[in-house]
Amino acid sequence: MTAIDSGRRSDRLDHARRLAEGGDLDGAAAIFAELAADEAAPERGEAGEGLSVVVERMAERLLEDGEPERAADVLLEALSVSTVGDPARLRVLLGMAHLEMACAQFAGAVEDSRQEGADAGTGALAIELLARTLPLRGRDADAETVWRYGLDHPDEALAEQVRLRLGRDVRPAMEEVVEGVEA
């Protein structure tokens, strides 16, 4: 590698930073990812850190815009780069994207359970899973609405199964864990 090559790479790193600061996160991510994946790049670690910051911003925006699938794609691509900075944070964001996608699937299953002859057990399960997942995304009021929908459902078999599911308490299992820690 020559001094000229090194200068070009540094220029590219600076260019990626300017792109990120200017709001071109896609362009910045592409450059950071290329540099971070280049084993000969002296600023490989720095590029991995830049990639992490840019992808985190991109994923958060995509989640806010209701595009969890795109957020997951961006995060998975970044996590495939071995030198990406803060992979734990990116994995948490990936999990959040998957939770959003899961909520959409559960909501779709709840809608499908409105059809004539739909399986009450599947509908009740979809309602429970949606209602228990929504609070993980800070949507407690929506979870309450889902539980209420299930409890007031015109299909009495489904409503009864929702009542049973709502009454299930996950705390006894946790009490055993807490007791084990305290011992």
Order of alpha helices (4+ residues) and beta strands (2+ residues): alpha-alpha-alpha-alpha-alpha-alpha-alpha-alpha-alpha
